[in-house]
């Protein structure tokens, strides 16, 4: 079967068909997936029954895995973070956000594997920060160009601790991950496109 890339919307997302992520991937397939990620920002692979080992092997095609800085208690493997949320409202994942922006060097992205989802709802939504930047007026782009924003783990960690997902003490997490400043407007190192890089969480 040939690799097929089907865009979902004009701005963001593509479904990928013709690849089995549980098997070793040829170099040209990995390169095509990397190009598709840069072009579409989010890739969807349907009906891929992966194990933890499969998911980690797939992730390694895109670079070194960054261990989750805010680890939940549901999995022992340091490279995997399990989100086990029966009532996710107010846990933070129900807000528009990007993962791990409170680190000095945020990861390239996240690989989400849905294991158990509700029959109705539970959708994960994505937004293009390229499109958000492009939609700004010229004066707003100029205003934001030189600004930085402080990214602090405290709010996310506090919610995780309060909900019982995280067992580490807040002070320990804060010491390991102090606040960092990132430019409000960033330029993607591969595509050269400008994007908004802020995170209410």
C-alpha positions, 0 to 999 in steps of 0.5 A: 500500500502506498502512503497517502496524505489526506488534508483534513482542513486547509489550515491544519491536520491530515489523515495518513493512510498506507502505513503500519506504525507497529512495523519498522518504517523505511527512511523515505516513509519517515521523511515523508511523514516529517514533511507532512507534519511540517505542512499540516502540523497535526497527523492522524493515524486511524486504527493503529493498535500500538503497544507502548514499545511501538509508540516509543519506537515511532516517536524516536523517528522524530528525534530524542524523546523528551521525558514528560516534565510533569509526570502522572502516576499512571505509568512507570515508563519515564517516556510515556505519560498516561492521562486518565481523566474520567471528568477532565473539565477543569484539569487544564487539557480542556483549555487551548494549550501547548504541551511543555512550554514551561521547559527551556527547550519545548519538545517538537510535539506530542504523540497522543494514542487514544486507548479508551475514549467516551462513546460521545464527546471527548474530542481533542481539538487543534488550532494552527498558531500560524493561522492565528498569527497571519490573522493579526493586523500589522500593528498587532504583529508589530506590537507583539514582535519584541515581547516575551511571555513567562511560562510557569508550571505552577498552575498545571502542576497544582491542578494535577496534584489537586485532581490526584493525577500527580504525586510529586510535591509542588515545591519539588516540581517548581524547583526542577522547572522554574519559570522560563521566558519565550518569545510571544512570536516565534519563527519555526526553524524548519518552515520559517513561518511565524507563529504565536507562542503563548499558553494560558495554562 
